[in-house]
Amino acid sequence: MTVELQHAMAQYEEARIQYRKAVLASLNGDSNGDAIRQAIQAFQAARAELARQGGAPAAAAPKAEPARTASPAWSFVRRLLQAG
């Protein structure tokens, strides 16, 4: 891992933390939307730098939940409705 990549990763994490702090401060009424907008801009810049250095952010996108199997009770109700 290069020094530049480590620096980009550190900037990304710091920007992510600052964004969370800005959102929490906004929820408490301690700050306005300007702090959040600045945090978003810093986060986007840090993410772009990290991508340029070849690193991938740890939490790039949430993954979809796996499909759940139907419970026996739901299967019974579905069969009743189909027989209807």
Summary of the structure (lengths in Angstrom):
residues: 84
radius of gyration: 22.0
end to end distance: 63.6
largest distance: 67.5
contacts: 182
relative contact order: 0.13
helix: 69%
strand: 0%
